[in-house]
Amino acid sequence: MIQKVLGDAGSSGFARELVTVDAPGIEAAADWDNLRSPETYLGSEQGENFVRSPARLRLNEWTVAGD
């Protein structure tokens, strides 16, 4: 889509053929069929499932820890 917009705007110097991205590891797309954790936002206003003093975190719980 970006290539099309650039071409329509008269830009040049880029390939017009679409490419296929092979993103392994952490760059890989989410497995949406097996995703078991909802999206969350950090911050006191929007964060969900925050646990202050966890002995053990359960599914979809999170906390802040470390030095």
N, C-alpha and C positions, 0 to 999 in steps of 0.2 A: 504494500500500500504506500509506503514512504517513497519507494522508487517511482511509482506512478505519479504521486504528487510532485516530486522533484522534476520529473520529465515534463509534466503539464506546465510547470512554472518556467521551463526553458533551461533548466540546469543540465549539465553534461559532465562527463568524466566518471561515470559509474556504469556498471553493467545493468542492462535492462532485464536480463533473465532472472527469474525467481530462483532462489536457492533453498536447499533443504538443510536445516540446522540439526546437527548431531550433538546433542547436549548431554554428556554423561555425568554421573555423580551428582554433586550438589546442584548442578545447572539443569538437571533433568526436570521435565514437567511433572507436576503432581500426579499421583495415581488417583484420580478423582473417584473411581469406582470403589476404592478401598480406604478413602480418607476418613479417619476416625477422630480428628481433632479440628474443631472449628477455628476460624480466624479470630485472633484477639488483637487488641491494641494496648500498648503500654501507656500507662498514665492513670492517675487515680480516677479520672472522670469516665474513661471508656474501658478500662481493663476488666475482664471477667475471670472468675475462678482463681483469683489471687489468694494464696495461702501465706499467712504471716510467719507461722512457726511450724513448719511441717516435720513430722517424724518420717513420713514417707509420702511422696506425691502420688496421687491417683490420676487416672486418665483425665486429661484436659485441665489439670491444676498446674499452676506455675508459681515460682517465687524468685526472689532475688537473693543471691548468696555470694560469698567470697570476700576477699580482702580489698 
